[in-house]
Amino acid sequence: VNDEFCNISGYDFSELVGKSHNLIRHPENHPSLFKDLWKTIKSQKIWKGIIRNRKKDGTDYYVNSTIVPIRDNNNIVKEYMSIRSDVTDLINKEKLILKQTTDIRTGLPNRIKLIEVIELNKDDIKLAIVQINAVQSINDFYGTQYGEKLIIEVAKSLKELIHIKKIQLFKVSSDEFAFLYQGPTSLRDFIDMCKSVETYFDHNSFKIDNDNFDVTITIGIAKGQKNIYVNAEKALHHAHETNQDIVCYDLNTEIMNNFDQNRKWVTKIKKAIQDDRIVVYAQPIVSLCNTREKKYECLVRMIDDDGSVISPYYFLEIAKKSRLYSTFTKIVIEKSFRHFSSNNASFSINLTIQDIINEDILNYIREKIREYDIANQLVFEIVESEGIENFDEVTNFIQEMKSYGCRISIDDFGTGYSNFAYLMKLDADYIKIDGSLIINIDKDESSQLVVELIIDFAKKLNRKTIAEYVHNEAVLKKVKEMKIDYSQGYYTGEPSPL
């Protein structure tokens, strides 16, 4: 016994000398450790390994040990010498790293570990991101404890299904797993393996407590080295968008083309914003009983590099997904407020639920209403199908804007989640009847019945009605016959720049 042994173990010299090594042995060491140790040194070989011991105060410590047999002149082992160094700090750091790279619920390596493995690998690898569908719905309906139990059971099944030796399983997010294959198997074979997993889920349910859950999965696959994780996620996203079970990035040129186009559009949009080429057009909303009334809807357009006008159909959804949409809203507000502050016409701007729950946009609206003193001319059009899930936010917004003197229009009524109970609760001034009901109203009796019902309901609530998509004389004539209050469409007035 030397001084360092006493310092590490916490025992005095007198407490150690003459005692069995069992004094510091940790009870959780597996018997096979010592079985291998004795087998090695009795064979007159040197044994090396890390041993977990226990200090006098009961805490753990780890030593990197080398045990050397000492032989006499006759080559017979007379004793053993143990040379040790304290590696407790190193082991604890490794445990901390392992904890950071391990999913607590399933014990599987997590996304951090997956990225680490991918970055260290130089070979052509295959990756599948496997999403467990409807976990959030189960959490919402049954409680998160059910969702967690389900994920644990799914992990167990995946471990059993991934029987090919070189396939590694990872838990990469709350409802996503990953398969990583680093061997020579072809991409087609890897896809077939993923299909067999998907088939298993189609034909088996998972029992949680006393309930059985049918679970489906969606898989995105990619191969190679560079951007493999991002590409697998793209494939997964495309699978959801196209309602497919499995999509492979490398076998689907549509994905690559879509993302390439998205990147080009984002660059184009940013450049247009920078060059002040996001403009506002106004389309007349024509009163069918007062020809002197001036009323317009403000619509966003983008001017291309060559001067051509681009419809929002091509760029608005991309702007939403690239977090540029709020910039469009602010541009429309500023330019339309500034223009109409110089005349007495009424004008409307469109707001989505994304705008209404955005405090930055709301503050901007308040600021511009004060700056231009324009509330009595202003109408906010809210897309009816978007608001129903955020009813409180919508009603609070309406109440505040009407307190300033603004008016409210419910856009596209008759589509999406249309219901009259919803309309009764919203203190709107106008109801815009969706163009899908107006486009063939001159000859479609079903559309006529629905629109008559909307008009009758609106009149009883003292709401004005607006017919969208009035595109010819016959439709305009029918709209007038049905006593709709306003007409909007290319036949009564095309959008033109402010």
C-alpha positions in Angstrom: 0.0 0.0 0.0 1.3 3.4 -0.9 0.1 6.9 0.0 -1.8 7.4 -3.2 -3.8 4.2 -2.6 -4.8 5.6 0.8 -5.7 9.0 -0.7 -7.9 7.5 -3.4 -9.7 4.9 -1.2 -10.1 7.0 1.9 -8.6 4.2 4.1 -5.6 4.5 6.4 -2.5 2.4 5.9 -3.3 0.3 8.9 -6.9 -0.3 7.7 -5.6 -1.7 4.3 -2.5 -3.8 5.0 -3.3 -7.4 5.6 -6.9 -7.1 4.5 -8.6 -8.8 1.5 -9.0 -6.7 -1.6 -12.8 -7.3 -1.1 -12.6 -4.4 1.3 -12.9 -1.9 -1.7 -14.7 -4.2 -4.2 -17.9 -2.6 -5.6 -20.9 -4.9 -5.2 -22.2 -4.0 -8.7 -19.1 -5.3 -10.5 -20.2 -8.2 -12.7 -18.6 -11.6 -11.6 -17.3 -12.1 -15.1 -14.9 -9.2 -14.6 -13.0 -11.0 -11.9 -13.4 -14.4 -13.6 -11.6 -13.0 -16.6 -9.0 -11.3 -14.4 -8.0 -14.5 -12.5 -8.1 -16.6 -15.6 -5.6 -14.2 -17.2 -3.1 -13.8 -14.4 -3.1 -17.4 -13.4 -2.1 -18.1 -17.0 1.0 -15.9 -16.2 -0.3 -13.2 -18.5 -0.7 -9.5 -17.7 -4.3 -8.3 -17.2 -5.4 -4.7 -18.0 -8.8 -3.1 -17.4 -10.9 -0.5 -15.5 -12.3 -1.6 -12.1 -15.0 0.2 -10.2 -14.3 0.3 -6.5 -15.9 1.8 -3.4 -14.3 4.2 -1.0 -14.5 4.1 2.8 -17.3 6.7 2.7 -19.3 4.6 0.2 -18.7 6.6 -2.9 -17.5 5.1 -6.1 -14.1 5.5 -7.8 -12.6 4.0 -10.9 -9.0 2.8 -11.4 -7.2 1.8 -14.6 -5.4 -1.3 -13.4 -2.6 -3.4 -14.7 -2.0 -6.7 -12.8 1.4 -8.3 -13.3 2.2 -11.9 -12.2 5.6 -12.1 -10.3 7.5 -15.3 -11.0 10.5 -16.9 -9.2 13.6 -18.4 -10.7 11.6 -21.6 -11.5 9.0 -19.6 -13.5 6.4 -20.2 -10.8 4.0 -17.3 -9.9 4.7 -16.3 -6.3 2.6 -13.1 -6.1 0.9 -10.4 -8.1 1.6 -6.7 -8.4 -1.3 -4.3 -9.1 -0.4 -0.9 -10.6 -3.3 1.5 -10.7 -4.2 5.1 -11.7 -7.3 7.0 -10.7 -9.5 7.6 -13.7 -12.7 8.7 -11.9 -12.9 12.1 -13.4 -12.5 10.7 -16.9 -15.2 8.1 -16.3 -17.6 10.7 -14.9 -17.0 12.9 -18.0 -17.7 10.0 -20.3 -20.9 9.3 -18.4 -21.9 12.9 -18.8 -21.2 12.8 -22.5 -23.1 9.5 -22.8 -26.1 11.1 -20.9 -26.1 14.1 -23.3 -26.1 11.7 -26.3 -28.7 9.3 -25.0 -32.5 9.5 -25.1 -33.7 9.2 -21.5 -37.0 7.3 -22.3 -35.7 4.7 -24.6 -32.0 4.5 -23.8 -31.2 4.9 -27.5 -28.5 7.2 -28.8 -30.1 10.5 -29.7 -29.8 13.1 -32.6 -26.6 14.5 -31.2 -25.0 11.1 -31.4 -26.4 10.4 -34.8 -24.9 13.7 -36.2 -21.6 12.8 -34.5 -21.6 9.3 -36.1 -22.4 10.8 -39.6 -19.7 13.4 -39.4 -17.1 10.8 -38.4 -18.1 8.3 -41.1 -16.3 8.5 -44.4 -18.2 5.8 -46.2 -21.4 6.0 -48.4 -24.1 5.5 -45.7 -27.9 5.2 -45.8 -30.2 7.0 -43.4 -33.9 6.7 -42.7 -35.9 9.1 -40.6 -39.0 7.2 -39.2 -41.8 9.3 -37.9 -44.5 7.8 -35.6 -47.7 9.4 -36.8 -50.4 10.8 -34.5 -48.3 10.8 -31.3 -49.5 14.3 -30.6 -53.1 13.3 -31.0 -52.6 10.5 -28.5 -51.0 13.0 -26.1 -53.9 15.4 -26.5 -56.6 12.8 -26.1 -55.2 10.3 -23.6 -52.4 12.3 -21.9 -48.6 12.5 -22.4 -48.0 9.4 -20.3 -49.7 7.3 -23.0 -47.6 8.9 -25.7 -44.4 8.2 -23.8 -45.4 4.6 -23.1 -46.2 4.2 -26.8 -42.8 5.5 -27.9 -41.0 3.1 -25.5 -43.0 0.2 -26.9 -42.3 1.3 -30.5 -38.5 1.5 -29.6 -38.6 -2.1 -28.4 -40.2 -3.3 -31.6 -37.8 -1.3 -33.7 -34.8 -2.9 -31.9 -36.2 -6.3 -32.7 -37.0 -5.4 -36.3 -33.6 -4.0 -37.0 -31.9 -7.4 -37.2 -29.3 -6.6 -39.8 -26.0 -6.3 -37.9 -24.7 -3.0 -39.1 -28.0 -1.0 -38.8 -27.9 1.4 -35.9 -31.1 2.8 -34.2 -31.4 6.3 -32.9 -34.1 8.4 -31.2 -33.9 11.8 -32.9 -37.0 13.7 -31.7 -40.2 13.3 -29.7 -41.8 11.1 -32.4 -38.9 10.3 -34.7 -36.4 7.5 -34.9 -33.5 7.0 -37.3 -32.0 3.9 -39.0 -28.3 4.3 -40.0 -26.6 1.7 -42.2 -22.9 1.9 -42.9 -22.4 -1.4 -44.8 -22.2 -2.4 -48.5 -26.0 -3.1 -48.9 -27.6 -1.4 -51.9 -30.0 1.5 -51.5 -32.8 -0.7 -52.9 -32.1 -3.3 -50.2 -32.2 -0.6 -47.5 -35.5 0.7 -48.8 -36.9 -2.9 -48.8 -35.8 -3.2 -45.2 -37.7 0.0 -44.3 -40.7 -1.2 -46.2 -40.8 -4.4 -44.1 -40.8 -2.2 -40.9 -43.6 -0.1 -42.4 -45.6 -3.3 -43.2 -45.1 -4.6 -39.6 -46.7 -1.4 -38.2 -49.6 -1.8 -40.7 -50.4 -5.2 -39.3 -49.7 -4.9 -35.6 -51.1 -2.7 -32.8 -49.5 -1.7 -29.5 -51.1 -2.4 -26.1 -50.7 0.4 -23.6 -52.3 -0.5 -20.3 -55.7 -1.7 -21.4 -55.9 0.1 -24.7 -54.7 -1.0 -28.1 -53.2 1.6 -30.5 -52.9 1.2 -34.2 -49.8 3.1 -35.3 -48.6 4.1 -38.7 -45.2 5.4 -39.7 -43.9 7.7 -42.4 -40.3 7.3 -43.6 -37.8 9.6 -45.4 -34.7 8.0 -46.8 -31.4 9.5 -48.1 -27.9 8.2 -49.0 -24.4 9.6 -49.3 -22.5 11.7 -46.9 -23.0 15.4 -47.4 -26.3 16.7 -46.1 -27.7 13.2 -45.6 -29.7 14.1 -42.5 -31.2 17.2 -44.1 -32.1 15.2 -47.2 -33.8 12.5 -45.2 -35.9 15.1 -43.5 -36.8 16.6 -46.9 -37.9 13.2 -48.1 -40.0 12.8 -44.9 -41.6 16.2 -45.4 -42.3 15.3 -49.0 -43.9 12.0 -48.0 -46.3 13.8 -45.7 -47.2 16.4 -48.4 -47.8 13.8 -51.0 -49.5 11.3 -48.7 -46.9 8.6 -49.2 -45.6 6.1 -46.6 -41.9 6.1 -47.9 -40.0 8.5 -50.0 -36.3 8.3 -50.9 -34.6 11.7 -51.6 -32.1 10.2 -54.0 -34.8 8.5 -56.2 -37.2 11.5 -56.3 -36.1 14.4 -58.5 -39.3 16.2 -57.6 -38.0 16.9 -54.1 -34.8 18.3 -55.4 -36.5 20.5 -57.9 -39.0 21.7 -55.4 -36.3 22.7 -52.9 -34.2 24.2 -55.6 -37.2 26.3 -56.7 -38.0 27.3 -53.1 -34.4 28.6 -52.7 -34.7 30.6 -55.9 -38.0 32.1 -54.8 -36.8 33.0 -51.4 -33.8 34.8 -53.0 -36.2 36.5 -55.5 -38.6 37.6 -52.7 -35.8 39.0 -50.5 -34.4 40.9 -53.5 -37.8 42.3 -54.3 -38.3 43.5 -50.7 -34.9 45.1 -50.8 -35.6 46.9 -54.1 -39.1 48.0 -53.1 -40.7 45.8 -55.7 -43.5 44.6 -53.4 -46.4 46.7 -54.5 -50.1 47.1 -53.7 -52.9 46.8 -56.2 -56.5 47.8 -55.5 -59.6 46.0 -56.9 -63.0 47.8 -56.8 -65.8 46.4 -54.6 -68.8 47.8 -56.4 -72.0 48.7 -54.5 -75.1 47.4 -56.3 -77.3 50.0 -54.7 -75.1 53.1 -54.4 -72.9 53.8 -57.4 -71.2 56.8 -55.7 -69.7 54.6 -53.0 -66.0 54.0 -53.4 -64.7 50.8 -51.9 -61.5 48.7 -52.7 -59.7 45.6 -51.6 -55.9 45.9 -51.4 -53.9 43.0 -53.0 -50.2 42.4 -52.9 -48.1 41.9 -56.0 -44.4 41.4 -56.8 -42.7 43.1 -59.7 -40.1 40.8 -61.3 -36.7 42.0 -62.4 -38.0 42.3 -66.0 -41.0 44.5 -64.9 -43.6 41.8 -65.1 -46.2 41.5 -62.4 -46.2 38.3 -60.3 -49.4 37.0 -58.6 -49.2 36.1 -54.9 -50.2 32.6 -56.0 -46.5 32.0 -56.7 -44.9 33.6 -53.7 -47.2 34.0 -50.7 -46.9 30.5 -49.3 -43.2 30.5 -49.8 -43.1 33.8 -47.9 -45.0 32.3 -45.0 -42.7 29.3 -44.8 -39.6 31.4 -45.0 -40.7 33.8 -42.3 -41.0 36.8 -44.7 -44.8 37.0 -44.5 -45.0 39.6 -41.8 -42.8 41.9 -43.9 -45.4 41.6 -46.7 -48.2 42.5 -44.2 -46.3 45.6 -43.1 -45.6 46.7 -46.7 -49.3 46.4 -47.6 -50.4 48.3 -44.4 -47.9 51.1 -45.0 -48.6 51.6 -48.7 -52.4 51.2 -48.6 -52.7 53.5 -45.5 -50.6 56.1 -47.1 -52.5 56.0 -50.4 -56.0 56.1 -49.0 -55.2 58.7 -46.4 -55.4 61.2 -49.3 -59.0 60.3 -50.3 -62.3 59.3 -48.7 -62.6 55.8 -50.2 -63.0 52.7 -48.0 -60.4 50.0 -48.4 -59.8 46.6 -47.0 -56.6 44.6 -46.3 -56.4 40.9 -45.7 -55.1 39.5 -42.5 -54.5 35.8 -41.7 -54.6 34.2 -38.3 -50.8 34.3 -38.5 -51.0 38.1 -38.5 -53.6 38.4 -35.8 -51.6 36.4 -33.3 -48.4 38.2 -34.1 -48.0 41.0 -31.5 -45.4 42.8 -33.7 -48.0 43.1 -36.5 -50.7 44.2 -34.1 -48.4 46.9 -32.7 -47.6 48.0 -36.2 -51.3 48.2 -37.1 -52.0 50.3 -34.0 -49.1 52.6 -34.8 -50.2 53.2 -38.4 -53.8 53.8 -37.5 -52.7 56.6 -35.2 -50.2 57.9 -37.7 -52.7 58.1 -40.6 -55.9 58.6 -38.7 -57.6 56.3 -41.1 -59.7 53.9 -39.0 -63.1 55.0 -40.3 -62.0 54.0 -43.9 -60.4 50.8 -43.0 -61.8 47.2 -43.3 -59.9 44.1 -42.1 -60.7 41.0 -44.1 -60.2 37.8 -42.0 -60.2 34.5 -43.8 -63.1 32.6 -42.2 -61.6 29.1 -42.5 -58.4 30.2 -40.6 -60.0 31.8 -37.5 -62.1 29.1 -36.0 -59.3 27.4 -34.1 -58.1 30.7 -32.6 -61.5 32.1 -31.8 -60.5 34.0 -28.7 -57.6 35.8 -30.5 -59.9 36.7 -33.4 -62.7 38.1 -31.2 -60.3 40.1 -29.1 -58.7 41.5 -32.3 -62.2 42.4 -33.8 -63.3 44.1 -30.6 -60.1 46.2 -30.4 -60.2 47.3 -34.1 -63.9 48.2 -33.9 -63.2 50.3 -30.9 -60.9 52.4 -33.1 -63.7 52.7 -35.8 -62.5 50.0 -38.2 -64.9 47.5 -39.8 -64.5 43.8 -40.2 -65.2 41.5 -43.2 -65.3 37.7 -43.0 -63.5 36.5 -46.2 -64.3 33.4 -48.3 -67.4 32.5 -46.4 -68.9 29.2 -47.5 -65.7 27.2 -47.5 -63.5 25.5 -45.0 -65.0 25.4 -41.5 -68.1 27.5 -42.4 -70.8 27.5 -39.8 -73.4 30.1 -38.9 -72.9 29.8 -35.2 -69.3 30.9 -35.7 -70.5 33.9 -37.7 -73.0 34.9 -35.1 -70.3 35.3 -32.5 -68.1 37.5 -34.7 -69.1 41.1 -34.8 -68.4 41.4 -38.5 -69.8 44.1 -40.9 -69.4 42.3 -44.2 -69.6 38.7 -45.3 -67.7 37.9 -48.5 -69.3 34.9 -50.2 -66.6 32.6 -51.6 -66.0 32.7 -55.3 -66.5 28.9 -55.6 -70.2 29.5 -54.9 -70.4 32.6 -57.2 -68.5 31.4 -60.3 -71.5 29.3 -61.7 -74.3 30.8 -59.7 -76.2 31.8 -62.9 -76.7 28.1 -63.7 -75.9 26.1 -60.6 -79.0 25.6 -58.5 -77.1 24.1 -55.5 -74.9 27.2 -55.3 -78.0 29.4 -55.5 -79.6 27.6 -52.5 -76.5 27.9 -50.4 -76.0 31.6 -51.3 -79.7 32.4 -50.6 -79.2 30.9 -47.2 -76.1 33.0 -46.5 -77.9 36.2 -47.7 -81.0 35.5 -45.6 -78.8 34.9 -42.5 -76.7 38.0 -43.2 -79.7 40.2 -43.5 -81.2 39.0 -40.2 -77.8 39.8 -38.6 -77.7 43.2 -40.4 -74.5 42.2 -42.2 -73.7 43.3 -45.7 -72.9 40.7 -48.4 -70.2 40.8 -51.1 -70.0 38.4 -54.0 -66.5 37.4 -55.1 -65.5 36.2 -58.6 -68.1 38.1 -60.6 -66.5 37.4 -64.0 -69.3 37.9 -66.6 -72.6 39.7 -67.2 -74.8 36.6 -66.4 -73.2 36.1 -63.0 -73.6 39.9 -62.2 -77.2 39.8 -63.2 -77.9 36.8 -60.9 -76.0 38.5 -58.0 -78.2 41.6 -58.5 -81.4 39.5 -58.6 -80.4 37.8 -55.3 -79.9 41.3 -53.7 -76.3 40.8 -52.7 -75.0 44.2 -51.6 -71.6 44.3 -53.4 -69.9 42.8 -56.4 -66.2 42.1 -56.8 -64.5 40.5 -59.8 -62.8 41.1 -63.1 -66.1 41.9 -64.8 -66.8 44.9 -62.5 -63.2 46.0 -62.0 -59.8 44.5 -62.4 -57.0 45.1 -59.8 -54.8 48.0 -60.7 -51.7 49.5 -59.0 -52.2 52.2 -56.4 
